């Protein structure tokens, strides 16, 4: 009886500790949520409404980044790399850190609402800024219309009789209207949605740890589980390389920090802090969640149709996880769409301000309502196009991943050019460690990842679509330049003839006068020579 009492008391003490840990997690996320809404972690109460704080920028970035690519798409990467997927996420985290460091330096020097588009124009010319801005906008519009379809499919599991087109349209219109509320209100909503995603990942980590150490009644201790028999790198270096594209997709979206920088408090202090918070949160949560998942299920059993978290928990009898993860996935995608719309609305305004988008989109107000409505309209058009011509639509939506990777490569190329030209930010500090070597390594790595797209199932079309987009916008810019300069030089046939005639006459007169002057000078020289001879 004493032994049973000891076991019971020991088990009770463990339960109390776990409960305390769980409460600690809840308190941590609640603190982040409250702080991101009130600004307590960044500034005092009296100036909290003067812009976005570091935590608000962080939660907006996390809201954009943590989405379907991690909750579902990570299955492909884990399947390809096996347990060495942890190496892939670490490498991805390092690349993200350096990309954000470069973006931070550029933003501190010039916190423009056009962010990386503006910097590219400064480094490589106005044409580069035009191409980068429109490729990013187009890729994100197609990607977000695709996300609206994905959310609609998930919601139809509970409301089966509603049309996908109607449901997708409602979602896009809602996302558009919510963005009209402004950065401060949107950041609070985004903070709440991001907190839900982080809480879901934290709960999965807790459940996985409980399964590993055997603290769930009725389920045997997992221990090392599948890791005991699975090789570290079943696909070798090729497996890690093949997983990097999906890993980078799961990190994609952090560039919203740069686009929101112009609406932040003291960008020179806030942006670097937000970048550090974002990198720590992303890398930490990704590595820990994947690390505790690996003992629960063989990586070969994962597929792209089901979340790896759901698959892992279902295997050990925690069936309610599927419904929970689906709810979180809907929240994650909606959060991503909200933050993406925030970014592309400001991108369009930046393009319009420089005459690179229709004049109707110029908006001097704090909230770029015209850019947001314009983007929302084309998301609806993309959704409708997808329903009419699904094959072509899938080809276009695959360009979203390319647009993001292309943007990151441009950020690194821009940073290399401007850092060499201008040095460190005038009122900031050099944040890119190991420049220029690290910058070149990251740029070459991103280029290699982009060109690896054809080797990943379903991603080859993304590279083709992306190259076509760059070609189309390059030709469009050349055409715009030609058309914009044409009216200034346009002349009628009569005026052209008159102009040509006067030019020719002027040339003839000039030639005649030159010849005449040469003759006079020659005659004077001859006369002077003759006089000299006579005097002698």
MIKE-636006 format. One record per residue: x, y, z of N, C-alpha, C in turn; residue in three letters. Coordinates in steps of 0.02 Angstrom, whole numbers, plus 50000, padded with zeros to 5 digits. Each point is the difference from the previous one (the first is absolute). Last residue first. Layout:
! residues N
XYZXYZXYZALA...
//
This chain:
! residues 536
530595464845095500674997349996500345002149935UNK497765005650034500425003850045500724997649998UNK498364988049880500135006549969500475004150043UNK499234979450084500474998949947500205006549966UNK498325000250163500664998750031500534999049947UNK497775002249931500265006350025500694999150031UNK498844980749932500215003849942500315006750021UNK499044986150164500614996949976500295004049941UNK497915006150087500525001650049500684997249977UNK498104994649873500165007149993500585002050046UNK499154978250016500365000849937500225007249991UNK498654994850186500664997150009500435001049937UNK497765006349992500375004650042500724997550010UNK498504986149886500185005849959500425004950040UNK499134981350114500524997949953500235005849958UNK498215003350147500624999250037500574998149954UNK497885001249906500235006750020500674999550036UNK498924979849944500265003449941500285006850016UNK498934987550169500644996849983500325003549940UNK497855006550064500505002450048500684997149985UNK498244992349871500125007049985500555002850045UNK499204978350039500415000149940500205007249983UNK498544997150177500654997350018500485000349941UNK497785006249965500345005150039500704997650019UNK498604984649892500195005449955500405005350036UNK499084982550126500554997449959500275005549953UNK498115004750128500584999450043500614997849961UNK497965000649889500245006850014500634999950043UNK498924979449956500315002649939500305007050012UNK498794989850176500644996649989500375002749939UNK497845008050045500475002550051500694996949990UNK498254992249868500195006749979500525002950047UNK499054979250057500454999349942500255006849978UNK498414999950170500624997050024500514999449944UNK497845007349950500385005250035500674997450025UNK498534984649899500235004949951500445005350033UNK498944983950135500554997049964500305005049950UNK498085006750117500564999350046500614997349964UNK498005001049883500265006850012500624999750044UNK498854979949960500325002349938500335006850011UNK498734991650177500604996049992500405002349939UNK497925009550039500505002750046500654996149996UNK498204992749868500205006749979500555002650044UNK498994979650055500424999249940500285006749978UNK499454998850258499624998749939500494999249942UNK500704993350254499935005749956499594998149939UNK500894991150268499574998849942499915006549960UNK501234995650212500385000649938499574999549937UNK499104998050224500455005850005500365001349934UNK498574980850031499635006349990500465006150001UNK500994977950043499775001249932499645006649991UNK500834989450209500465004749967499765002049931UNK498774984250132500045006150039500465005249967UNK499804978249905499375003849992500055006650036UNK501814985050023499955002349930499395004449990UNK500324989750209500505005349990499955002849929UNK498634981850054499795006050036500485005749989UNK500584978849913499455003049963499755006450032UNK501624987450113500305002949940499465003549958UNK499254988050185500365006150021500325003449941UNK498934979449963499515005250016500345006550020UNK501324980849963499765002749937499495005750013UNK500764988750188500575003449969499785003349935UNK498464986350113500065006650031500605003949974UNK499664978049919499425004149983500085007050029UNK501634983750055500055002049930499435004849981UNK499974990450215500565004749995500065002649928UNK498424983050038499805006250032500535005449994UNK500504978149927499535003449954499785006750028UNK501304986350137500415002849946499565003749949UNK498884988550173500385005750026500425003349946UNK498834980049951499535005650008500375006350023UNK501264980249989499805002249932499555006150004UNK500584989750203500595003349969499825002749931UNK498374987450110500105006350035500595003949970UNK499464977749933499605005149965500095006850032UNK501004981150102500345001849938499635005549962UNK499324988250207500285006750005500345002349936UNK498964977750054499495005250001500275007150001UNK501654981350077499354998349970499505005750007UNK502655003749985499514998750053499324999149967UNK501935005949875500144993450027499534998150058UNK500015021649883499774994649955500104993050028UNK500795019550127499274999249997499774994549952UNK502265009550051499854993150019499254998649994UNK501005021649963500104995649942499914992650018UNK499785016350172499535001849947500064995149941UNK501554998250176499344997650021499485001449946UNK502185008549970499994992749992499324997150018UNK500345022950035499984998649929499974992549987UNK500295007150221499325001549977499934998549925UNK502154998250093499564994750027499285000949976UNK501605016749950500124993949959499544994350023UNK499925019850126499755001349933500084993949955UNK500934999350218499274999850002499705001049931UNK502335002150020499814993050014499244999350000UNK500925021749981500074996249938499804992750010UNK500005013950189499495002449952500034996049935UNK501644996350167499354997150018499465002049951UNK502145009749970500014992749987499334996850016UNK500845023950020499494998149950499924992449991UNK499895007050223499935002949933500695000849969UNK499324990950226500384996449949499935002749930UNK498055006450162500644997450023500344996249942UNK498115019850016500184994149961500704997750019UNK498995020050087499724994050032500194993649963UNK500835027450042500034994349953499774993750035UNK499015023850076500624996350003499984994349950UNK498845026250018499914993250026500674996650006UNK499455021949900499845000450071499924993150032UNK500675001749768500305006050032499875000450074UNK500234976349868499495005250008500285006050038UNK501874986249875499474998450049499495005650003UNK501284999449771500234998050066499424998350045UNK499985006749759499855004950052500284998250069UNK500374986649794499955007049976499965004950058UNK500044976550037500645001949971500005007449979UNK498004990950080500495000150055500695002149974UNK498234997049845499945006250038500495000450058UNK499964980149860500145005949960499995006550042UNK499414979350104500714999949979500185006449963UNK497734996750056500415001650059500755000249982UNK498464993149835499945007250013500455002050059UNK499824977249949500375003549947500005007550011UNK498684986950146500724998850011500425003649948UNK497665001049975500205003550063500754999250012UNK499044987849823500085007149983500225004050061UNK499464977550031500635000549962500145007349981UNK497954995350102500554999350049500685000449966UNK498065000449864500035006050041500594999650048UNK499504981049873500295005249958500095006550039UNK498844982650105500724998549996500375005149957UNK497655002250011500315001250066500754998749998UNK498734995349806500005007250012500345001650067UNK499624977249940500565003049962500055007550016UNK498174988450090500624998150033500615003049966UNK497905003449898500045003450064500644998550037UNK499194990449787500505005449997500085003550067UNK498374982849948500644997250018500565005349999UNK497765004449927500075000350073500674997250023UNK499404999149768500145006850022500125000450075UNK499374979249901500655002149973500205006950026UNK497874991850050500504996550040500715001849977UNK498215008449872500025003250066500534996850044UNK499494990549791500405006149992500095003550066UNK498624981350003500684998049983500465006149992UNK497605002850043500404997750057500724998349984UNK498005015449906500574996749966500484997450053UNK497925009150073499864999249929500544996049964UNK500165005650233499424995749992499854998649926UNK501755014850059500174993250020499424995249992UNK499705023149963500394997149945500174992750015UNK498975012650169499534998449947500344996749940UNK501365007850176499584994550024499514997849945UNK501335018849958500404993949999499604994050022UNK499015021250015500074998149930500394993549994UNK499845009450212499354997349979500024997749928UNK501885011050079499944993450034499344996749981UNK500345021849927500364995149959500054993250033UNK498955017650119499634998949938500354994749958UNK501075007650195499444995650015499604998349938UNK501745015849981500274993250011499444995050014UNK499405022649981500264997749936500254992850006UNK499385011050196499414998249961500194997349931UNK501745008250137499704994150031499394997649959UNK501075020049937500434994349986499724993550028UNK498885020150048499944998549929500434993949981UNK500085008750222499364996649986499944998049926UNK501945006050177499955000049927499384996349976UNK500545014250234499814993349977499935000149924UNK500635020150095500404995250038499864992949978UNK499645019049816499754998750068500434994750034UNK500155008049767500425003450049499794998950072UNK499864987649745499615001050061500455002950054UNK499754991049721500375004550045499565001650060UNK499314987049806500194996450061500425004350048UNK499245006749778499414999350043500174996750067UNK501575002349818499955005950044499414999650048UNK501314977749902499505005049980499935005750051UNK502354989050003499344996950003499505005349981UNK502255005650019500104993349973499364995850005UNK500635023250084499764999849931500084993249967UNK500455006450234500565001249954499804999549927UNK498424996350176500335006350019500575001849952UNK498884978949984499615005549972500325006750015UNK500984980550092500065000049927499645005949969UNK499744996650230500685002049986500135000449925UNK497944991550076500045007250011500705002749983UNK499674976849991499665003349945500035007650008UNK500834986950176500434999449941499695003649940UNK498764998050197500515005250006500504999749942UNK498354983450012499665006449995500495005850002UNK500764978050038499935001649929499605006449989UNK500384992250227500625001449964499895002149929UNK498154993450136500315006050029500615002049959UNK498994979749949499625005649973500285006650026UNK500894980550092500215000749930499645005849967UNK499394994050220500655003249999500255001149928UNK497954988450029499955006750028500665003849994UNK499944977149940499685004349950499945007250024UNK500844983650150500485001249945499705004749948UNK498594992850172500515004550027500515001849946UNK498414983749950499685006650003500495005350025UNK500734977750002499955002549932499685006949998UNK500154988950209500675001549974499975003149930UNK498014992050105500245006150031500665002249971UNK499194979449931499575005349973500225006850028UNK501054981450090500235001149932499595005449966UNK499384992550215500605004250003500255001649930UNK498224985150016499785006750023500595004850001UNK500494977749953499645003049944499755007050017UNK501034987050169500495002649953499665003249939UNK498624989250161500335005950029500495003249951UNK498944979749940499535005649999500325006350026UNK501314980650010499865001749931499535006049995UNK500564989750210500505004849976499855002349930UNK498844982850132499695006649997500485005349973UNK500644976750038499635001349939499715006949995UNK501894985350122499735006750018499635002649939UNK501274978850012499334999850028499725006750022UNK502144994349886500024998250071499335001050034UNK500335005149769500314993450006500004997650073UNK499265021949942499504994849985500304993050010UNK501425018950021499564999250058499474994649988UNK501505005449821500384997650058499554998650060UNK499065009849805500204993049987500364997150060UNK499445022950006499404995950005500184992649991UNK501715015449967499805000050071499404995550011UNK500795004149780500424995150036499834999750075UNK498175006449808500505003350043500424994750036UNK498894994249763499825000450071500555003350038UNK500154996349764499285001250007499785001050072UNK502264994249908499845007149994499265001650012UNK501384979450121499835002049932499735007050000UNK501464979350161499695006649992499845001349927UNK501184980650094499274999450004499645006649989UNK502434997050013499754997249937499244999549998UNK501235006850197499955005449951499734997549933UNK499354989450241500524999249949499915005349946UNK499225004250257499784997049937500584999549951UNK500205008050231499314997750001499794996349936UNK502175011550055499934993450032499314997049992UNK500435022149905500374994649968499964993350036UNK499105021850077499574996149955500354993749975UNK501065017150133499594995550042499524995849958UNK501405015749886500424995550040499614995150042UNK498935017549878500204994549956500424994950039UNK499365019250118499404996249981500174994149955UNK501765015050064499754996150057499404995749980UNK500905014749838500484994650016499744995750057UNK498705019149934500054995149946500444994150021UNK499795018650148499394996049996500054994649946UNK501855015050023499884996250061499404995449995UNK500505015149824500484994550001499884995650061UNK498635019449982499904995349945500464993950005UNK500225017850160499364996450007499924994749945UNK501905014149992500034995650059499374995950006UNK500105016449828500454994449987500014995150058UNK498745019950027499714995649948500434993949988UNK500785017350146499454996250030499724994949951UNK501635014949918500294995150047499464995750032UNK499285017549861500344994949961500304994650045UNK499035019250097499484995649972500324994349961UNK501435016850083499734995950054499494995049974UNK500915015849847500494994950020499754995550056UNK498545017949935500084994849948500534994850019UNK499585019650141499474994950001500134994349951UNK501425019650019500054995750059499534994149996UNK500045015949826500714998450009500134995650061UNK497815009249942500204994149961500724997950012UNK498135013850130500735000549998500304993949965UNK497634995350017500295005050044500754999749994UNK498404992949790500224997750066500275005850040UNK499234998549763499465001250047500184997750071UNK501454997149811499845007149997499445001850048UNK500714977149970500485004050038499815007450002UNK498974980149886499645003450054500455004950038UNK500834986549820499445003749972499625003950053UNK501784985550065500255005749962499445004349972UNK499424980250111500315004650048500255006249965UNK499184981449878499485004850019500265004950052UNK501214980649915500155006549969499485005350016UNK499944976050060500285004650050500145006949972UNK499194979549885499505004850022500285005250048UNK500864973349955499855005849957499455004350030UNK500964978350078500265006050031499765006349964UNK499454978549919499715000350067500265006050039UNK500864995449784499305002149995499685000750069UNK502174991449988500005007349989499295002649990UNK500254976850021500205003250063499995007649992UNK499654986849810499415000150043500155003450066UNK501824997549854499505004249968499385000650044UNK501794985450063500125007050014499475004649969UNK500294975249982499525002650049500055007550009UNK501484987549856499324999749974499485002850047UNK502284998350067499935005049947499285000249973UNK500524983250155500015006550033499895005649948UNK500234978349917499385000650037499945006750035UNK502014994249889499475001549952499335000950034UNK501894992750122500015007249988499455002149952UNK499414977050100500655003149993499965007649993UNK498184983950045500095002249931500675003349987UNK499394991650217499824994649954500105001949926UNK500955008150239499935003149934499834994649948UNK500074994250232499985007350006499865003249932UNK499054975250053500645003349988499935007650001UNK498434982550142500015003849937500695003349991UNK499214986950194500124995749942500075003849934UNK499615010650216500474994650017500184995849939UNK498345017650000500695002549992500524994550012UNK497604997350034500244998949931500725002349990UNK499454998750249499524998349948500334998649933UNK500725007850234500325001949936499564998349941UNK498575000250207500735000350004500315002649935UNK497634993550084500284999849932500764999850002UNK498064990950182500525005049989500324999149931UNK497454992050037500674998250020500505005549985UNK497365002750060500445000049942500714998650024UNK498145002350152499764995449949500424999649938UNK500215022150149499734993550022499734995949941UNK502025017849993499304999949982499724993150017UNK502345006850023499585003050052499275000649980UNK502304992649891499524995150025499555002650055UNK501805010349854500214997950068499494995450033UNK499605008049778500694997650000500214997450069UNK497875010549969500024993449969500704997050004UNK499735022050077499644995450044500004992949972UNK500885017149866500454998650056499684995050048UNK498685008049823500534995549975500484998150056UNK498305015750047499724993349991500544995049977UNK500635022750019499864997250066499744992849994UNK500345012249801500654998550032499884996750068UNK498125008249888500254993949967500664997950032UNK499105020250072499614994350025500214993549968UNK500985019949921500224998750068499634994050030UNK499335007949789500664996749995500264998250069UNK498025012349993499884993349972500664996249994UNK500085022550066499734995950054499884992849976UNK500675016149843500564998450045499774995550057UNK498355008049853500454995449965500584997950046UNK498505016250080499664993649994500464994849967UNK500745022350011500044996850066499664993149999UNK499835013849810500684997250005500084996350067UNK498005011849965500034994149957500684996650003UNK499725020250120499574994750028500034993649959UNK501135019149921500334997450060499604994350031UNK499095012049819500534995549978500374996950059UNK498395016650043499674993949976500524994849979UNK500845020750061499704996850059499654993549980UNK500895013749831500544996650036499744996550063UNK498535013449869500164993749967500544996250038UNK499415021650073499474995250014500144993249969UNK501575017249955499964998850072499474994750017UNK500335007649771500544995850026499914998250073UNK497815005049845500625003450017500494995450035UNK497734996449894499975002750068500645003650020UNK499564987449793499835007149997499985003350069UNK500314976449964500625003849989499885007449995UNK498184984850017500365000450064500645004049993UNK498734995349806499685005050042500365000850067UNK500764983249850500105006649972499725005450045UNK499634977450055500715001750010500145007049975UNK497864991449959500095001350072500725002150015UNK499464993349780499695006550015500105001850073UNK500744978849931500415005249971499725006950016UNK498734981250069500635000350037500435005749974UNK498004995249887499865002850067500645001050039UNK500144988749795499885007249990499865003550066UNK500234976449999500645003349987499935007549992UNK498034987350022500375000050063500685003549992UNK498674997049807499675004650046500405000650065UNK500744984149843500095006849973499705005250048UNK499704977050047500705002150012500115007149976UNK497554991650083500435000049941500715002350018UNK498274987250173500165006749975500514999549943UNK499114981650142499555002149947500175006849969UNK501134988150193500114996849935499595002949942UNK501055005950245499435002949964500044997549927UNK501594991950149499475001150049499385003049967UNK501904995249872499934993850038499455000650052UNK500735018449865499464995949971499944993250034UNK501775015350052499375002150031499424995749975UNK502144996949903500004997950070499345001650034UNK500345007449779499964992750001499974997450072UNK500365023049967499314998249983499904992450002UNK502175008950029499585001150060499284997949986UNK501484999349818500184994950050499575000650063UNK499795016549831499704993649978500144994550051UNK501035020550034499285000850012499634993649979UNK502295001649952499894998750071499265000650018UNK500665005749783500054992850009499884998150073UNK500145022449946499374997549973499974992450005UNK502005010350062499475001250050499314997949975UNK501904998449854500094995550058499435000850050UNK500095014749814499824993249979500054995150059UNK500715021850042499285000149984499774993049979UNK502315003650039499614999850062499254999949987UNK501495002149815500094993550033499574999350062UNK500065021049891499644994949960500044993250033UNK501235017850098499285001150007499614994549963UNK502365000049978499804998450069499245000550008UNK500915006949796500074992650007499784997950070UNK500075023149957499444996849967500044992350003UNK501785013150096499365001650031499424996349970UNK502174997949903499974996850066499325001250032UNK500445011049794499944992749991499924996550067UNK500385023550002499364998449968499894992549996UNK502095008050075499485001050050499314998349974UNK501804999549850500054994450048499475000750054UNK500205017649846499724994049968500014994050046UNK501045020750063499275000150007499674993849970UNK502564998250089499625004149953499254999150008UNK501824990050136500064997649930499595004049950UNK500215005450243500614996249985500084998749925UNK498075011150091500595004050017500644996649977UNK497974988449977500025005549953500615004450012UNK499574982650152500224997249935500055005549948UNK499105005750209500724998950005500284997249935UNK497675002850018500335006549998500764999150002UNK498714980950028499905002549932500375006749992UNK499924989750214500494996949956499925002249927UNK498615014950153500484995250027500474997349945UNK498055016450011500134995349945500514994750017UNK499405018150147499454995149998500094995049943UNK502115011650129499505001749949499474994649997UNK502145006950149499384996350016499425001949953UNK502785000750001499445003249964499364996150013UNK502054995050116500265005549959499445003849965UNK499484980750124500235005150047500265006149961UNK499394981149875499415003450027500205005650048UNK501674985849907499705004149948499425004150027UNK501004984450144500485005449984499705004849949UNK498754980850050500015004650057500475005949986UNK499914982049848499405004149994499985005250056UNK501734984250008500095004449942499415004849993UNK499824983750164500535004750019500125005049944UNK498554982149959499685005150041500515005250024UNK500814981749879499565003949956499675005750039UNK501304984750121500425004549960499585004249952UNK498894983950134500325004950044500415005049959UNK499034981549890499495005150017500325005450043UNK501344981449949499875004049940499515005750015UNK500374984450170500605004149990499915004649939UNK498314984150043500005005350051500595004749993UNK499904980849863499505004949980499975005850048UNK501384982150057500285003649943499525005549977UNK499204985850165500535004250028500315004149944UNK498414984149939499685005750034500515004650031UNK500794980249898499705004449949499685006250033UNK500834982950138500565003749969499735005049950UNK498474985350093500215004950051500585004349974UNK499224981549877499595006049988500175005450050UNK500844977149997500455005649984499625006349980UNK498914978750045500195003750060500475005949987UNK498834993649781500024995750059500185004150062UNK499685007349761500635000450036500064995250058UNK498035001449853500595000149956500654999450039UNK497895001750113500034993649964500644999649957UNK499505020150109500204995050050500084993249966UNK499185017849868500705001250018500254994650048UNK497734999849939500424998449941500745000650019UNK498385006450161500014992749990500474998049944UNK499415022950053500624997450029500054992449994UNK498045013249934500534999249951500644997150027UNK498115005350146499864994549953500604998649954UNK500115016750174499524995250030499874994049955UNK501435018149924500294996350057499524994650025UNK499365013649819500654997249980500324996150057UNK497945012650027499924993349973500654996749981UNK500405019650163499384998449965499994992949975UNK501575020650119499764993550023499314998649969UNK501065020949943500454994549987499684993250017UNK498905021550038500104998849929500364993549987UNK499665007150223499354998749969500064998649926UNK501895006850119499834993050017499334998149970UNK500655022449976500444995749961499844992650013UNK498875015750129499765000649930500434995549955UNK500635001950223499394995949995499715000349930UNK501875013650045500184992950006499394995649990UNK499715023450011500324998049936500174992650000UNK499205008550200499465000149950500274998149931UNK501535002550176499614993850007499424999749952UNK501355019550005500404994349977499604993550004UNK498505021649975500574998350043500374994049970UNK498475020049874500044993050018500634998750042UNK498865024450010500264995549949500034992950026UNK499195018750129500365003749949500294995649946UNK498764995650217499605000449940500345003649942UNK500934996950226499894993449970499625000349934UNK500925016650176500125000549928499874993449964UNK499635003350240499795006349970500135000549926UNK500594980950144499305000449982499835006549963UNK502484989849977499565001750056499305001249975UNK501574983149864500015007050019499545001150058UNK500554977549924500415004249956500045007250024UNK498714981550095500674997349993500445004449958UNK497695005050039500365000350064500714997549994UNK498055002549836500645003349991500425000150062UNK497724990449943500055006150040500655003649992UNK499474979449883499435004449990500075006650037UNK501614982550017499995002149930499435004749986UNK500204990450215500545004749987499995002649929UNK498474983250063499835006350032500535005349984UNK500424978249922499415002849967499835006950027UNK501744987650101500195002349933499425003549966UNK499574989850206500425005950009500215003049933UNK498834979850001499555005450019500395006550008UNK501204980449960499665002349940499515005750014UNK501144990450185500495002849953499655002749938UNK498744988350161500175006650024500485003549952UNK499444977749956499425004349990500165007150020UNK501644983950044499925001149927499445004949987UNK500254992950220500545004549982499975001749925UNK498564983950085499775006750020500535005349982UNK500584977749966499485001949952499755007150016UNK501524990550150500335001649937499505002449947UNK499174992350206500345006450009500355002249936UNK499034979050003499475005050001500315007050008UNK501424981750015499785001049931499465005349995UNK500744993950213500545003549964499805001449928UNK498554987350132500015006950023500525004149963UNK499914976949961499415003349969499995007350020UNK501614986450100500165001349929499445003749965UNK499654993150221500485005549999500205001749928UNK498594981650036499645006350014500485006049997UNK500894978249981499625001749939499655006850009UNK501094991350187500505002049949499655002249936UNK498684991250173500245006750018500515002549949UNK499184978349972499465004849990500245007150016UNK501474982250039499895000849928499485005449987UNK500364993950223500585003649974499925001549925UNK498404986650108499925006950021500575004349972UNK500094977249965499485002949959499905007450016UNK501504987850132500275001049933499495003249953UNK499354994150218500445005750002500295001549931UNK498684981050029499595006050000500435006350000UNK
//
